[in-house]
Amino acid sequence: MWELVGLLLYLVVGGGVLVLGIGSTRWFSRHVAPVLYDLPGGSWAVGALLGLVSLVGWVGAVSGRFEDFGTARPGRLSRVARVGMRGVCWAGALAPAVFLISGLRGRNCRSYEPGCAYISGTGPGVLAYVVVAGGVGLLCYRWRRAAGEERRARERERLRKLRKKGKGKSRAAR
């Protein structure tokens, strides 16, 4: 019974937050974006900065830093804190993209409606966001992959030397 009540409450509250969140992001970006695009550096700098924020959010969201490792040790974050931190990271990863896309002209909207007009500077901001998030993300991915390959190569070399001396894993054990 309590599980059903909890599920219904979760769906009602979650649905309300989702509907209000989607509606408020469009309103928020329509009022804040023109102010941000008028700052020094313009929409290019805003797009690049939001691309970096999105990358940092993705790193936190997909890392294993907030995972539950079974036993709770003293000084560890509680489960609620870990879920909250993961939620903040996901919000940091997705909110910049939603903010930038909300400045574009909406589908099935007439350009004379105030909520649908194109905000000047959004196009270059989205382009800078894609270039920074994609380019820096690709560089970081390749750097981490190369470091992992180097680590595996060192481990293979270490095991080869140990096998030469008769102390490493045998071929049958692998």
DRENPA-3360 file (N, C-alpha, C; in nm, 2 decimals, always signed):
BEGIN
1 = MWELVGLL = +0.08/-0.12/+0.00/+0.00/+0.00/+0.00/+0.09/+0.13/+0.00 ~ +0.19/+0.13/+0.09/+0.27/+0.25/+0.10/+0.36/+0.26/-0.03 ~ +0.40/+0.15/-0.09/+0.47/+0.16/-0.21/+0.39/+0.23/-0.32 ~ +0.26/+0.19/-0.33/+0.17/+0.25/-0.43/+0.15/+0.40/-0.40 ~ +0.13/+0.44/-0.28/+0.12/+0.58/-0.24/+0.25/+0.66/-0.28 ~ +0.36/+0.60/-0.24/+0.49/+0.66/-0.28/+0.51/+0.68/-0.43 ~ +0.47/+0.57/-0.50/+0.48/+0.58/-0.65/+0.39/+0.69/-0.71 ~ +0.27/+0.69/-0.66/+0.17/+0.80/-0.71/+0.22/+0.94/-0.67;
9 = LYLVVGGG = +0.27/+0.95/-0.55/+0.32/+1.08/-0.51/+0.44/+1.12/-0.59 ~ +0.53/+1.02/-0.62/+0.65/+1.05/-0.70/+0.61/+1.09/-0.84 ~ +0.51/+1.02/-0.90/+0.46/+1.06/-1.04/+0.40/+1.19/-1.04 ~ +0.31/+1.23/-0.94/+0.24/+1.35/-0.94/+0.34/+1.47/-0.92 ~ +0.43/+1.46/-0.82/+0.52/+1.56/-0.79/+0.63/+1.57/-0.90 ~ +0.68/+1.46/-0.95/+0.77/+1.46/-1.06/+0.71/+1.52/-1.19 ~ +0.59/+1.48/-1.22/+0.53/+1.54/-1.34/+0.51/+1.69/-1.33 ~ +0.46/+1.73/-1.21/+0.45/+1.88/-1.19/+0.58/+1.95/-1.20;
17 = VLVLGIGS = +0.68/+1.90/-1.14/+0.81/+1.96/-1.15/+0.86/+1.96/-1.29 ~ +0.84/+1.86/-1.37/+0.88/+1.85/-1.51/+0.81/+1.95/-1.59 ~ +0.68/+1.96/-1.58/+0.60/+2.06/-1.65/+0.64/+2.20/-1.62 ~ +0.65/+2.23/-1.49/+0.69/+2.37/-1.45/+0.83/+2.40/-1.49 ~ +0.92/+2.29/-1.49/+1.06/+2.31/-1.53/+1.07/+2.35/-1.67 ~ +1.00/+2.27/-1.76/+1.01/+2.30/-1.90/+0.95/+2.44/-1.94 ~ +0.84/+2.47/-1.88/+0.78/+2.60/-1.90/+0.87/+2.72/-1.85 ~ +0.93/+2.70/-1.73/+1.00/+2.81/-1.67/+1.14/+2.83/-1.74;
25 = TRWFSRHV = +1.20/+2.72/-1.80/+1.33/+2.74/-1.86/+1.31/+2.83/-1.99 ~ +1.20/+2.81/-2.06/+1.18/+2.89/-2.18/+1.16/+3.04/-2.14 ~ +1.08/+3.06/-2.03/+1.06/+3.20/-1.99/+1.19/+3.26/-1.93 ~ +1.27/+3.18/-1.86/+1.39/+3.23/-1.80/+1.49/+3.26/-1.91 ~ +1.51/+3.17/-2.00/+1.61/+3.20/-2.11/+1.57/+3.32/-2.20 ~ +1.44/+3.34/-2.22/+1.39/+3.45/-2.30/+1.42/+3.58/-2.23 ~ +1.42/+3.58/-2.10/+1.45/+3.71/-2.02/+1.60/+3.73/-1.99 ~ +1.67/+3.62/-1.98/+1.81/+3.63/-1.93/+1.91/+3.64/-2.05;
33 = APVLYDLP = +1.88/+3.56/-2.16/+1.97/+3.55/-2.27/+2.01/+3.68/-2.33 ~ +1.91/+3.78/-2.36/+1.96/+3.90/-2.42/+2.05/+3.98/-2.33 ~ +2.04/+3.97/-2.20/+2.13/+4.04/-2.11/+2.27/+3.97/-2.11 ~ +2.27/+3.84/-2.12/+2.40/+3.77/-2.12/+2.47/+3.79/-2.26 ~ +2.40/+3.80/-2.37/+2.46/+3.82/-2.50/+2.52/+3.96/-2.51 ~ +2.47/+4.05/-2.43/+2.53/+4.19/-2.44/+2.65/+4.21/-2.35 ~ +2.69/+4.11/-2.28/+2.82/+4.12/-2.20/+2.94/+4.12/-2.29 ~ +3.05/+4.16/-2.24/+3.17/+4.15/-2.32/+3.20/+4.01/-2.37;
41 = GGSWAVGA = +3.23/+4.00/-2.50/+3.25/+3.86/-2.55/+3.13/+3.81/-2.63 ~ +3.02/+3.87/-2.59/+2.89/+3.84/-2.66/+2.85/+3.69/-2.65 ~ +2.77/+3.65/-2.75/+2.71/+3.52/-2.74/+2.82/+3.41/-2.76 ~ +2.93/+3.44/-2.83/+3.04/+3.34/-2.84/+3.09/+3.30/-2.71 ~ +3.12/+3.40/-2.63/+3.18/+3.37/-2.49/+3.08/+3.30/-2.41 ~ +2.95/+3.34/-2.41/+2.85/+3.27/-2.33/+2.83/+3.12/-2.38 ~ +2.83/+3.10/-2.51/+2.82/+2.96/-2.56/+2.94/+2.88/-2.52 ~ +3.06/+2.93/-2.52/+3.18/+2.86/-2.48/+3.18/+2.83/-2.33;
49 = LLGLVSLV = +3.14/+2.93/-2.25/+3.13/+2.91/-2.11/+3.03/+2.80/-2.07 ~ +2.92/+2.81/-2.14/+2.81/+2.71/-2.11/+2.86/+2.57/-2.16 ~ +2.94/+2.56/-2.26/+2.99/+2.43/-2.31/+3.09/+2.37/-2.20 ~ +3.17/+2.46/-2.14/+3.25/+2.41/-2.03/+3.17/+2.36/-1.91 ~ +3.07/+2.44/-1.88/+2.98/+2.40/-1.76/+2.92/+2.27/-1.79 ~ +2.87/+2.25/-1.92/+2.81/+2.12/-1.95/+2.91/+2.01/-1.95 ~ +3.03/+2.03/-1.99/+3.14/+1.92/-1.98/+3.16/+1.88/-1.83 ~ +3.18/+1.98/-1.75/+3.20/+1.95/-1.61/+3.08/+1.88/-1.55;
57 = GWVGAVSG = +2.96/+1.91/-1.59/+2.84/+1.84/-1.54/+2.84/+1.70/-1.59 ~ +2.88/+1.67/-1.71/+2.89/+1.54/-1.77/+2.99/+1.46/-1.69 ~ +3.10/+1.51/-1.66/+3.21/+1.44/-1.59/+3.16/+1.40/-1.46 ~ +3.09/+1.49/-1.39/+3.04/+1.45/-1.25/+2.92/+1.35/-1.27 ~ +2.84/+1.36/-1.37/+2.72/+1.27/-1.38/+2.76/+1.13/-1.42 ~ +2.86/+1.11/-1.50/+2.90/+0.98/-1.54/+3.01/+0.92/-1.46 ~ +3.07/+0.99/-1.37/+3.18/+0.93/-1.30/+3.13/+0.84/-1.19 ~ +3.21/+0.76/-1.14/+3.17/+0.67/-1.03/+3.19/+0.73/-0.89;
65 = RFEDFGTA = +3.21/+0.86/-0.88/+3.24/+0.92/-0.76/+3.12/+0.92/-0.66 ~ +3.00/+0.92/-0.71/+2.88/+0.92/-0.63/+2.81/+0.79/-0.62 ~ +2.88/+0.68/-0.65/+2.82/+0.55/-0.64/+2.82/+0.50/-0.50 ~ +2.72/+0.41/-0.48/+2.71/+0.35/-0.35/+2.80/+0.22/-0.35 ~ +2.89/+0.21/-0.26/+2.98/+0.09/-0.26/+2.94/-0.01/-0.16 ~ +2.81/-0.02/-0.12/+2.77/-0.12/-0.03/+2.77/-0.07/+0.11 ~ +2.88/-0.08/+0.18/+2.89/-0.05/+0.32/+2.91/+0.10/+0.34 ~ +2.84/+0.15/+0.44/+2.86/+0.29/+0.47/+2.97/+0.30/+0.57;
73 = RPGRLSRV = +3.07/+0.37/+0.54/+3.18/+0.40/+0.63/+3.17/+0.54/+0.69 ~ +3.23/+0.55/+0.80/+3.22/+0.69/+0.86/+3.29/+0.79/+0.77 ~ +3.23/+0.91/+0.76/+3.29/+1.01/+0.68/+3.24/+1.01/+0.53 ~ +3.16/+0.90/+0.50/+3.11/+0.89/+0.36/+2.98/+0.97/+0.35 ~ +2.95/+1.01/+0.23/+2.83/+1.08/+0.20/+2.71/+0.99/+0.22 ~ +2.60/+1.04/+0.26/+2.48/+0.96/+0.27/+2.42/+0.93/+0.13 ~ +2.33/+0.84/+0.12/+2.27/+0.81/+0.00/+2.20/+0.93/-0.06 ~ +2.13/+1.00/+0.02/+2.05/+1.12/-0.02/+2.15/+1.22/-0.08;
81 = ARVGMRGV = +2.26/+1.24/-0.01/+2.36/+1.34/-0.06/+2.41/+1.30/-0.19 ~ +2.44/+1.17/-0.21/+2.50/+1.12/-0.33/+2.40/+1.14/-0.45 ~ +2.27/+1.11/-0.42/+2.17/+1.12/-0.53/+2.15/+1.27/-0.56 ~ +2.16/+1.35/-0.46/+2.15/+1.50/-0.48/+2.26/+1.55/-0.56 ~ +2.38/+1.51/-0.53/+2.50/+1.55/-0.61/+2.49/+1.50/-0.75 ~ +2.45/+1.38/-0.77/+2.44/+1.33/-0.91/+2.33/+1.41/-0.98 ~ +2.22/+1.45/-0.92/+2.12/+1.53/-0.98/+2.17/+1.67/-1.02 ~ +2.25/+1.73/-0.93/+2.31/+1.86/-0.96/+2.40/+1.84/-1.08;
89 = CWAGALAP = +2.48/+1.74/-1.09/+2.57/+1.72/-1.20/+2.49/+1.70/-1.33 ~ +2.38/+1.62/-1.33/+2.30/+1.61/-1.45/+2.23/+1.74/-1.49 ~ +2.19/+1.82/-1.39/+2.13/+1.95/-1.42/+2.24/+2.04/-1.49 ~ +2.36/+2.03/-1.43/+2.47/+2.11/-1.49/+2.51/+2.07/-1.63 ~ +2.49/+1.94/-1.66/+2.52/+1.89/-1.79/+2.41/+1.93/-1.89 ~ +2.28/+1.93/-1.85/+2.17/+1.95/-1.95/+2.12/+2.09/-1.95 ~ +2.13/+2.16/-1.84/+2.07/+2.29/-1.84/+2.13/+2.39/-1.94 ~ +2.26/+2.39/-1.96/+2.31/+2.49/-2.06/+2.26/+2.46/-2.20;
97 = AVFLISGL = +2.24/+2.34/-2.24/+2.19/+2.31/-2.37/+2.04/+2.35/-2.38 ~ +1.97/+2.33/-2.28/+1.82/+2.37/-2.28/+1.82/+2.52/-2.28 ~ +1.90/+2.59/-2.21/+1.90/+2.73/-2.21/+1.93/+2.79/-2.35 ~ +2.03/+2.73/-2.41/+2.07/+2.79/-2.55/+1.96/+2.75/-2.65 ~ +1.90/+2.63/-2.65/+1.80/+2.59/-2.74/+1.67/+2.67/-2.72 ~ +1.65/+2.71/-2.60/+1.52/+2.79/-2.57/+1.53/+2.93/-2.64 ~ +1.64/+2.98/-2.68/+1.65/+3.11/-2.74/+1.63/+3.10/-2.89 ~ +1.62/+2.98/-2.95/+1.59/+2.96/-3.09/+1.44/+2.98/-3.11;
105 = RGRNCRSY = +1.41/+3.01/-3.23/+1.27/+3.02/-3.27/+1.20/+2.89/-3.25 ~ +1.08/+2.89/-3.19/+1.01/+2.76/-3.17/+0.94/+2.71/-3.29 ~ +0.92/+2.58/-3.29/+0.84/+2.52/-3.40/+0.70/+2.56/-3.39 ~ +0.63/+2.57/-3.50/+0.49/+2.60/-3.51/+0.46/+2.73/-3.44 ~ +0.55/+2.82/-3.44/+0.53/+2.95/-3.37/+0.54/+3.06/-3.48 ~ +0.46/+3.16/-3.46/+0.47/+3.28/-3.55/+0.57/+3.37/-3.50 ~ +0.65/+3.43/-3.58/+0.76/+3.51/-3.54/+0.72/+3.64/-3.46 ~ +0.59/+3.68/-3.48/+0.55/+3.80/-3.42/+0.50/+3.78/-3.27;
113 = EPGCAYIS = +0.49/+3.65/-3.23/+0.45/+3.62/-3.09/+0.57/+3.64/-3.01 ~ +0.56/+3.71/-2.89/+0.68/+3.74/-2.81/+0.75/+3.62/-2.76 ~ +0.68/+3.51/-2.74/+0.75/+3.39/-2.68/+0.81/+3.30/-2.79 ~ +0.80/+3.34/-2.91/+0.85/+3.26/-3.02/+0.96/+3.33/-3.10 ~ +0.98/+3.45/-3.09/+1.08/+3.52/-3.17/+1.22/+3.48/-3.14 ~ +1.30/+3.48/-3.25/+1.44/+3.44/-3.24/+1.52/+3.55/-3.16 ~ +1.60/+3.51/-3.06/+1.68/+3.60/-2.98/+1.81/+3.61/-3.05 ~ +1.85/+3.73/-3.10/+1.97/+3.75/-3.17/+2.09/+3.71/-3.09;
121 = GTGPGVLA = +2.18/+3.64/-3.15/+2.30/+3.59/-3.08/+2.29/+3.45/-3.03 ~ +2.17/+3.39/-3.05/+2.16/+3.25/-3.00/+2.23/+3.15/-3.10 ~ +2.22/+3.18/-3.23/+2.29/+3.09/-3.32/+2.44/+3.08/-3.30 ~ +2.51/+3.19/-3.29/+2.66/+3.19/-3.26/+2.68/+3.12/-3.12 ~ +2.59/+3.15/-3.02/+2.61/+3.09/-2.89/+2.60/+2.93/-2.90 ~ +2.50/+2.88/-2.97/+2.49/+2.74/-2.99/+2.61/+2.68/-3.06 ~ +2.65/+2.75/-3.16/+2.77/+2.70/-3.24/+2.89/+2.70/-3.15 ~ +2.92/+2.80/-3.07/+3.03/+2.80/-2.98/+3.01/+2.69/-2.87;
129 = YVVVAGGV = +2.89/+2.67/-2.83/+2.87/+2.56/-2.73/+2.90/+2.42/-2.79 ~ +2.86/+2.40/-2.91/+2.88/+2.27/-2.97/+3.03/+2.25/-3.00 ~ +3.10/+2.36/-3.04/+3.24/+2.34/-3.07/+3.32/+2.32/-2.94 ~ +3.29/+2.39/-2.84/+3.37/+2.38/-2.71/+3.33/+2.24/-2.65 ~ +3.21/+2.21/-2.63/+3.17/+2.09/-2.57/+3.22/+1.97/-2.65 ~ +3.20/+1.97/-2.78/+3.24/+1.86/-2.86/+3.39/+1.85/-2.87 ~ +3.46/+1.96/-2.90/+3.61/+1.96/-2.91/+3.68/+1.93/-2.78 ~ +3.65/+2.00/-2.68/+3.72/+1.97/-2.55/+3.68/+1.83/-2.50;
137 = GLLCYRWR = +3.55/+1.80/-2.52/+3.51/+1.66/-2.47/+3.59/+1.55/-2.55 ~ +3.61/+1.57/-2.68/+3.68/+1.47/-2.76/+3.83/+1.47/-2.71 ~ +3.89/+1.58/-2.69/+4.03/+1.59/-2.65/+4.04/+1.52/-2.51 ~ +3.95/+1.54/-2.42/+3.96/+1.48/-2.29/+3.94/+1.33/-2.30 ~ +3.85/+1.29/-2.38/+3.82/+1.14/-2.40/+3.95/+1.08/-2.46 ~ +4.01/+1.14/-2.56/+4.13/+1.08/-2.62/+4.24/+1.07/-2.53 ~ +4.26/+1.18/-2.44/+4.36/+1.18/-2.34/+4.35/+1.07/-2.24 ~ +4.22/+1.05/-2.19/+4.20/+0.95/-2.09/+4.22/+0.81/-2.15;
145 = RAAGEERR = +4.18/+0.79/-2.28/+4.19/+0.66/-2.34/+4.34/+0.63/-2.36 ~ +4.42/+0.73/-2.40/+4.56/+0.71/-2.42/+4.63/+0.68/-2.29 ~ +4.59/+0.74/-2.18/+4.65/+0.71/-2.05/+4.61/+0.57/-2.01 ~ +4.49/+0.53/-2.03/+4.45/+0.39/-2.00/+4.53/+0.29/-2.08 ~ +4.55/+0.32/-2.21/+4.63/+0.22/-2.29/+4.77/+0.22/-2.24 ~ +4.83/+0.33/-2.20/+4.96/+0.33/-2.15/+4.97/+0.25/-2.02 ~ +4.87/+0.26/-1.93/+4.87/+0.19/-1.81/+4.86/+0.04/-1.83 ~ +4.78/+0.00/-1.93/+4.77/-0.14/-1.96/+4.89/-0.20/-2.02;
153 = ARERERLR = +4.96/-0.12/-2.11/+5.09/-0.16/-2.17/+5.19/-0.18/-2.06 ~ +5.20/-0.09/-1.96/+5.30/-0.11/-1.85/+5.27/-0.23/-1.77 ~ +5.14/-0.26/-1.75/+5.10/-0.38/-1.67/+5.14/-0.51/-1.75 ~ +5.12/-0.51/-1.88/+5.16/-0.62/-1.97/+5.31/-0.64/-1.96 ~ +5.38/-0.53/-1.97/+5.53/-0.54/-1.97/+5.57/-0.59/-1.83 ~ +5.51/-0.55/-1.72/+5.55/-0.59/-1.59/+5.52/-0.74/-1.58 ~ +5.41/-0.79/-1.62/+5.37/-0.93/-1.62/+5.47/-1.01/-1.71 ~ +5.50/-0.96/-1.82/+5.60/-1.03/-1.91/+5.73/-1.05/-1.84;
161 = KLRKKGKG = +5.78/-0.95/-1.77/+5.91/-0.96/-1.70/+5.90/-1.06/-1.59 ~ +5.78/-1.06/-1.52/+5.77/-1.15/-1.41/+5.76/-1.30/-1.46 ~ +5.69/-1.32/-1.57/+5.68/-1.45/-1.63/+5.82/-1.50/-1.67 ~ +5.90/-1.41/-1.72/+6.04/-1.44/-1.76/+6.12/-1.50/-1.64 ~ +6.09/-1.44/-1.52/+6.16/-1.48/-1.40/+6.09/-1.60/-1.34 ~ +5.97/-1.64/-1.39/+5.90/-1.75/-1.33/+5.81/-1.71/-1.22 ~ +5.78/-1.59/-1.20/+5.70/-1.54/-1.09/+5.56/-1.49/-1.12 ~ +5.54/-1.47/-1.25/+5.41/-1.41/-1.29/+5.30/-1.51/-1.32;
169 = KSRAAR = +5.19/-1.46/-1.37/+5.08/-1.55/-1.40/+5.12/-1.64/-1.52 ~ +5.08/-1.76/-1.51/+5.11/-1.85/-1.62/+5.01/-1.83/-1.73 ~ +5.04/-1.88/-1.84/+4.94/-1.86/-1.96/+4.81/-1.93/-1.93 ~ +4.82/-2.05/-1.86/+4.70/-2.12/-1.83/+4.61/-2.05/-1.74 ~ +4.67/-1.97/-1.64/+4.59/-1.90/-1.54/+4.51/-1.78/-1.61 ~ +4.57/-1.73/-1.72/+4.50/-1.62/-1.79/+4.39/-1.68/-1.87;
% end
